[in-house]
């Protein structure tokens, strides 16, 4: 008998008393009662609590704010589906002054190597959805967020989030996402509680997380 | 599949590996308790995490509703396990993942070794995983000439120190910051000699130490927190980003998961991802959660394997009183609140699974007669703090009592002659069966007083009862019993009334 058949057979024997599967009581909160403003406020509060840097700006101000955040950076990586307009404020791509930021685009045609990703200063991505209650940003690998590796190897992650993509509670985010997409849920920069159970930020993932919320 | 055709296997088939107490718990506990540094470290850590957990749990007005849902979802999972496993397998396989089945620890170790060999690699990076700890994978791989590098900070500390994990979430909970600094200075070849014991500096040292390994690793081994049957999705919950590194960068990913880790649906994750982080690290959400379904072309490992592990889980499932122990999501809240764990630490339990959940899970998976596992159900005061803290409401005290019964039954069948305990129980049965019997016995009280002597304490009881006086004295019994006193008191002279009724 194969191991699979053996294990299956053991399970069926173990359940010979035919236990009844109970009804699942789903009377926990599944929709938030907060309005847009409260959700934004709570998300900002939670993100700051977990040591992310948070900036709330009008959508039109995104290029200016992004350029400001990237002052001093010489290279960034972006997924191929990131809206071009967001990068329009960067000091003259291809220009010749000292403030130039080299933008590398990761795409299905040209996948950056680990070494290339390790050499850039930051990654800029969008996000699929964010949960206010837990301060969680969710990436699902769509073209504006890119492959999982690009938001992992660079030491700084700048994430642009549309305010309309903020939900109150986790069940609302689950309802929006496709389970089979490769997902990364991010709640603050990389951290550990392994030393005396005190949380300290900055281990293997990006040590700086900047969240730019566009209203 | 037809059971009649294949023949009914004889259940239960018990598990092997690092699931045993190798010495009786009281003996191990006595040794661990003598380590004052360990007690100080554990006391500090468990109290820190208790406070954090209470604070974030209090933030959710629907916490009890979430626990009820979590408990019901897991009970439903176990009731429908064969169908859910088939559904999970079909979905995971349809997306390019490959599933292997392992009856026990040995078989799982062999499968993982063969998969690593097939890649031609001799090094793997590892995400913290209880299942691979349980089967002793690292030790097995070492024998086969394959080096496994633990990447979780606490696992790294334990591995560098050639020590054993003592907690399922924070394996190095028994070490404080200055001990960790010493281990790093001693064992990390490339460490900065000016390293301080500031946790942020220690975390940074771990980052530097492992960075090259991550960026060049070809094979990773992980566990999984949840498998979602209706989509074939696997989930790893972590903090540091070492999990993401292992799950994203290598070409080959091998995951070892117990068959009980399934949830019926993607929607169920909304319950468990609220229960788990708050119960384990006391956070609203852990820093990173990764989800993958088979292979995603161009994104992450392209060779994705999953080893589905029994190793005694079906034995636990066959125990109708104990099977809810399989609902455990390995949050560790029960050990953090346990007055016994807090003092003895995890090593005293011997098994990979320590604390209250380990005291039931280990004997359920191995059978009560395995090595010294019959001592584990007694490693509890039955105070019930674990049950209150459990996010999926496993009634641990009830299962502890059930397993104590199993232990007594297993010994009873061995011996024909009545034991000391049997005789004492018989005596108690006679004494408490009637008032006159008890009266007769109580006449002997002054005798106890005589034994106690001038110090008015009894220092040593005879026979089995000696256990009770091992670490404490019994005060001398009074010269009369309550019943005798009551009888005398109620023959008080007429006219003297009790004061309760008086209008003061």
Interface residues (C-beta under 8 A of the other chain):
Chain A: X1 X2 X3 X4 X5 X6 X7 X8 X9 X10 X11 X12 X13 X14 X15 X17 X19 X20 X21 X22 X23 X24 X25 X26 X27 X28 X29 X30 X46 X50 X108 X111 X114 X115 X118 X131 X133 X134 X135 X136 X141 X147 X148 X149 X152 X153 X170 X171 X174 X179 X180 X181 X182 X183 X184 X185 X186 X187 X188 X189 X190 X191 X192 X193 X194 X195 X196 X197 X198 X199 X200 X201 X202 X203 X204 X205 X206
Chain B: X1 X3 X6 X8 X9 X11 X12 X13 X41 X44 X45 X48 X49 X52 X61 X62 X65 X66 X68 X69 X72 X73 X75 X76 X78 X79 X80 X81 X82 X85 X95 X100 X101 X102 X103 X107 X151 X152 X153 X154 X157 X170 X172 X173 X176 X177 X180 X199 X200 X202 X203 X204 X206 X207 X210 X211 X214 X215 X228 X230 X231 X232 X233 X239 X240 X241 X242 X244 X245 X247 X248 X249 X259 X266 X267 X268 X269 X270 X271 X273 X274 X277 X281 X283 X284 X285 X286 X287 X288 X289 X290 X291 X292 X293 X296 X298 X299 X300 X308 X310 X314 X315 X317 X318 X320 X323
